[in-house]
């Protein structure tokens, strides 16, 4: 199955490609955050496929009573594990904290606690949902596709999730130009393929088993 993953930057060309049936073989849309919700709503409407997303550090706080705070037609996967389009998907939104009291920003300890809670859900849901196929986060893991600046530093909590639950794919955004594009944006870590999808990628993900 082909997955369209998007993050961080509107690509004007996607408006035309989606309207022109260029992505007619796409079976799932995933967003790693920091995209305007009307943009995601346009894509999910035109492609008519399920959408799973996590919030980035520039996205609003989720509030089910305020339509501007979530994507209509999509599933916010932040802190959750779900079954979507035949895949088991977990998500962890947000970035390292670089502004006091900012939305979707966390200290390393706060993010580790969030990762532990997500890990517990993955463990509890595994008998029903199966092994983890895709982990989507906004931030990269620490030391993989991240940057030296504090704002774009990776999070060790994500490294822990990858090591402990070994998803087949880990998709992230947040880092726009990893080391001036001199190093690859795809890294293999054990059984996990880690991909910086900025600004978008089409990924072939076969159903396990």
C-alpha positions in Angstrom: 0.0 0.0 0.0 1.2 3.5 -0.8 1.2 6.1 2.0 1.5 9.8 1.4 3.3 11.4 4.3 3.5 15.2 4.8 5.0 17.6 7.3 6.0 21.2 8.1 5.6 23.0 4.8 2.7 23.5 2.4 3.6 22.2 -1.1 1.5 24.1 -3.5 2.1 21.4 -6.1 0.2 18.9 -4.0 -3.1 20.9 -4.4 -2.9 20.3 -8.2 -1.6 16.7 -7.9 -4.4 15.7 -5.5 -7.1 17.3 -7.6 -5.7 15.7 -10.8 -5.9 12.1 -9.4 -2.1 11.8 -9.3 -2.4 10.1 -6.0 -5.2 7.7 -6.9 -3.3 4.7 -5.7 -2.6 6.2 -2.2 -4.3 4.3 0.6 -3.4 6.3 3.6 -2.4 9.9 4.5 -0.1 10.6 7.5 1.0 14.0 8.8 3.9 14.6 11.2 2.7 18.0 12.2 3.2 21.8 11.7 0.8 22.0 8.7 -2.4 24.2 8.5 -5.4 22.0 9.2 -7.3 23.3 6.2 -4.4 22.0 4.0 -4.8 18.6 5.6 -8.6 18.7 5.2 -8.2 19.5 1.6 -5.8 16.6 1.0 -8.0 14.1 2.9 -11.1 15.3 1.0 -9.5 15.0 -2.4 -7.8 11.7 -1.8 -10.7 10.2 0.1 -8.4 8.0 2.3 -8.0 7.8 6.1 -5.8 10.4 7.7 -3.7 10.0 10.9 -1.7 12.9 12.3 0.2 14.3 15.2 0.6 17.9 16.2 3.8 19.8 15.8 5.2 22.6 18.0 3.4 25.2 15.9 0.0 23.6 16.0 -2.8 24.5 18.4 -3.7 22.6 21.6 -6.4 20.0 20.9 -9.8 20.9 22.1 -12.8 18.7 20.9 -15.1 21.7 21.3 -13.1 24.0 19.0 -13.2 22.9 15.4 -10.1 25.0 14.6 -8.0 22.7 17.0 -8.4 19.5 15.1 -8.5 18.2 11.5 -12.0 17.3 10.4 -11.9 13.9 8.7 -8.7 12.9 10.4 -7.6 11.0 13.5 -5.3 12.7 16.0 -2.9 9.8 16.9 -0.9 11.8 19.5 -0.4 9.5 22.5 -2.6 6.8 21.0 -2.2 3.5 19.1 -4.9 2.7 16.5 -5.6 0.4 13.5 -5.9 2.4 10.3 -5.9 1.1 6.7 -4.8 -2.3 7.9 -1.7 -0.9 9.8 -1.1 -0.5 13.5 0.0 3.1 14.0 1.1 5.0 17.1 1.9 8.7 17.5 3.7 11.1 19.6 3.4 14.8 18.8 5.3 17.9 19.9 9.0 18.9 20.2 11.5 19.7 22.9 10.5 22.8 24.9 12.2 26.0 23.8 9.6 28.5 25.0 8.1 28.6 28.5 4.4 27.4 28.6 4.3 26.9 24.8 1.8 24.4 23.4 3.0 21.0 22.2 6.5 21.5 23.7 7.9 19.3 26.4 11.0 18.9 28.5 12.9 15.6 28.0 11.4 14.2 31.2 7.9 15.2 30.1 8.3 13.5 26.8 9.7 10.4 28.3 6.7 10.1 30.6 4.5 10.5 27.5 6.5 7.9 25.7 6.1 5.5 28.6 2.3 6.0 28.6 2.2 5.4 24.9 4.4 2.3 25.3 2.0 0.9 27.9 -0.9 1.3 25.4 1.1 -0.4 22.6 1.7 -3.3 25.0 -1.9 -3.6 26.1 -3.3 -3.3 22.6 -0.8 -5.7 20.9 -3.0 -8.8 21.3 -5.8 -7.0 19.5 -4.0 -4.7 17.1 -0.8 -6.7 16.4 2.8 -5.5 16.3 3.6 -1.8 15.6 3.8 -1.0 11.9 4.3 2.8 12.0 5.3 5.3 14.6 4.7 8.9 13.6 6.2 11.7 15.6 6.9 15.4 15.0 10.4 15.4 16.3 13.2 13.1 15.3 15.0 10.7 17.6 18.1 12.1 19.4 21.1 11.8 17.2 19.2 10.7 14.1 18.2 13.4 11.6 18.2 16.0 14.3 20.2 19.2 14.5 22.6 20.8 16.9 20.3 23.7 17.6 18.2 23.3 20.7 14.9 23.9 18.8 15.6 21.0 16.4 17.3 18.6 18.9 15.9 15.1 18.8 14.2 13.4 21.7 15.6 10.4 23.6 12.1 9.3 24.4 11.6 8.5 20.7 14.8 6.4 20.6 13.4 4.5 23.5 10.1 3.8 21.7 12.0 2.6 18.6 14.3 0.3 20.6 11.5 -1.1 22.8 8.7 -1.6 20.2 10.6 -1.8 16.9 8.1 -0.3 14.5 8.7 -1.2 10.9 8.7 2.5 10.0 9.2 5.7 12.0 8.1 8.9 10.2 9.0 12.3 11.5 9.3 16.0 10.5 10.4 19.1 12.4 13.9 19.2 10.8 13.6 20.9 7.4 17.1 20.8 6.1 19.1 18.1 7.9 22.7 19.2 7.9 22.3 21.1 4.7 21.0 17.9 3.0 24.5 16.4 3.0 23.4 13.3 4.9 20.6 10.9 4.0 17.1 11.5 5.3 16.4 7.8 5.6 18.2 5.7 8.3 17.9 2.0 9.1 18.0 1.2 12.8 17.6 -2.5 13.3 14.2 -3.5 11.9 13.0 0.2 11.8 13.3 2.4 8.8 13.5 6.0 10.0 12.3 8.6 7.5 12.3 12.4 7.7 9.4 13.0 5.4 9.9 16.8 4.9 8.1 18.2 3.0 6.3 15.0 1.7 7.1 11.5 0.6 5.2 8.6 -1.0 6.2 5.4 0.9 5.3 1.8 0.0 4.3 0.0 3.2 3.2 -3.6 2.8 0.9 -5.2 5.3 2.7 -7.5 7.7 2.2 -11.2 7.6 
